[in-house]
């Protein structure tokens, strides 16, 4: 885990909740291609 001033390293059972959260984020994230399309859509919306 990182913050503005330092980093904390966790391992073993203590890391399990962070690993699960990271995997859930990855599972729901858009692909690179889909991310680029979404960013372009948002940019176009701001130009209107």
C-alpha positions, 0 to 999 in steps of 0.5 A: 500500500502506498500513500503520499509519504510512505509505503507499507508492505503486507504479506501472507494472510494480512494481504488477502483482503487487498488481493481480493479487492484488487482482483475484483477491480481487475475483473470489472475494469474495461479493456485497454481498447474499451477504455480508450473508446470511453475516454474519447466519448467523455472528451467528445461530451465535454466539447459539446 
